[in-house]
Amino acid sequence: MDLRNGVELRSLGNTPDEFRQDMLSNLYYRRGTTVESASAQDAYETLALTVRDRLAERRARTAAAQYESNPRWVYYLSAEYLLGPQLEQNLLYSGTSEAAHKALEACGFKPEEIAALDVEPGLGNGGLGRLAACLLDSLATLDIPAVGYGIRYDLGIFRQEFQDGRQIERPDDWAFQGDPWEFPAPDDVQTVGFYGHVDERDGRKVWQPGEVVLGEPSHLLVPGYGTTTVNIVRLWRARAHQASFDLTRFSAGQYAEAVQDAVRAENISKVLYPDDSTAAGRELRLKQQYFLVSCSLRDIVRRFRLRNSDWDAFGSKTAIQLNDTHPVLAIPELMRLLVDEEGLDWDHAWSLVRQTFNYTCHTLLPEALETWPVDMLGRLLPRHLEIIYLINAGLLEEVRSRFPGDIDRVRRMSLIQETPERLVRMANLAVTGTTMTNGVAELHTQLLTSTVLRDFHDLWPSRFANVTNGVSPRRFVRLASPGISALISSGLGHDRWLTDLSLLSGLEALTGDASFREQWREVKRSAKAALGLGDPGALMDVMIKRFHEYKRQQLKLLHVITLYQRIKAGGYDGVPRTVLFGGKAAPAYQAAKNIIHLINAVAAAVNADPAAAGLLRVAFPANYNITLAEHIIPAADLSEQISMAGKEASGTGNMKLTLNGALTIGTLDGANIEIRDRVGADNFFLFGLDAPAALALRSGPYQPRDHYHADDELRAALDAIRSGAFGGVGHDVAASLLDRDEYLTLADYRSYVDAQAGVDAAWRDQDHWTTMSILNTARAGFFSSDRTVTDYLDRIWHATPVRVEG
Ligand code: OAK
């Protein structure tokens, strides 16, 4: 390989022998030890470095080819990434799995034990962060020049433990042992300002920050599958400026005071806010957001300047995707850079800004729509607030001229909410400052444009598009389910489906092949056995996602209690089930934590009762994360997607489970609708109110108690909860359902329980169930994140591949 300075580097070899040689040399030179005295951690780190070296080579080639072609770049700005464990992915993508396996064994290590030392960087909460990771995977796989920007939180999403059934949060010090996958890049450090005031000099505004913090980048490699391309995700870590260490105070023995400014600076990237779909209006969070935006934009501008000198080209060379509103300060920040620092006139800058940015909305929940107090934003970022006011003036002028006299509309669309408190509305700013706004499933986009963002859709209909989410088939089929993957490849006669998931449709023909069905059943069964949670012959009924009342884990729990009560009453005729829950609740979300506590109490009662043995079991492994998801998903027979219709933007777990041959029981919500359309209504268990019906019921005088009185089984289940049958836990859960039932759990209960009877009936015909399972996989190819990225490219980014020589 010819590197830019003309130095020849030998290419690293991938035969087992070459790989082992390199491992031994890394063990010796980079860990300073030998096989005889190496610990398992030494072996893990060495293996990681040896694999990383292979990808680093490809990375160098990728960077050179991308630089050479000076393309339009896709930059993904996201406060969260849930990348998942790196080792197995990097082994697969670099084609070194087998060599590594052999090398480890030759050195006396057990590969599974070494793989277990790989700690996933949990730098996200849930769907939004995992989607970001799947999109990066597909961008690299499709050879798109792209960089993900994010924050390198010292502490990721908390580690969940259960104490007496209650969720306890422990810090997730994910990089405690160091992170072998990370490349620090201290030479690209950025300086970020906060607070201060705005001066005017020679007719130009100059922001004089009152505090500066350094942003130090490091990056992780994002390899494409089946290609040489290796992109990066660049993560920023806050570092104190050396001037913030007060040597005078230190010398005077005031140790805590000497470092207090430095500590405050570094707190910016200390911890991920553990709120999923709720806005946390704290100043530190706003600081995090600006920190991400400021560092990333400076880096993007630096990269632009490597090849371009004319600002006019900026918009055509740069597509920046804003992952929800968390990075939306990028809009006023780029205006500030262009107008205040580069001297462009306002209109010119605004047209470049609009050309550059696009915005994805990931929610419909009003409480997730971010707003920031005007006072707080103005104190922290005085110049940005001025710029937001100027943007607002332009927006309101356009609204007034399009809708003369419609004062209410002006009030609704303003970037500033006036009462009861003055707030900056980040979603309004996002739509105003971008070319395109997209929702993440058909229904979501439809609801966005007809409710939350309706006024903006009236004004600018062509700025809205739908891009239905997708998931990486490499991670969520190939890595998660080697058994299913091998069977798919043998059935299809190739493994090209890994990069063209529509080819799964070829499995449809195999549903008529009894031996294929038998193998399919066996593969699902062994995934259950490997998970080790319950009888592999039982129906594995899986609900894995963040805990939120709108997702309705409480509905699943009512069903479990009903099954249990039927068992206790004798003559139970349902099929044996293992019901598996996984997920975390935001630490301050008491109602969700109550549901977790109640599930654990019900699990304890059911699992200890001999009457339920062999019929019903409830599993709730703690600390659901990507690593655990990869074990659970292949084992699932039934996928629970039971949110109140009109609340789940898309869901992506639903896609992962479908692709792994689970059948869905679900409402007509989010991407469930598109899944059902594709797999066929006969292969999907539908229940419940649809979005218009749910909305209508919610807007009237809904009386949850009517359902309680009308339905004996529902009443018995709620009474059991209330009467303390599960150890006194759950009083609040029952009260909230009976008094308010915000998410129509009781209204959907009967329809849900009846649909579950349909599940039992279907499960009894195992051969037919298997056919339905295969059809779910065969018809779910659309839900590849490769298709999602292709849609973004066509509708939004308009960027093209740069192929890297192999
Ligand atoms: C998190 C914070 C703020 C706003 C939204 C989220 C979020 O995670 N939303 C989820 O995004 C996923 C990816 O688009 C969707 O599949 C989920 O439905 C949505 O809840």
Residues whose N, C-alpha, C, O or C-beta is under 5 A from the ligand:
A	BS01	OAK	G126 G127 L128 L131 D275 D276 S277 D324 H362 T363 A368 V440 E648 A649 S650 G651 T652
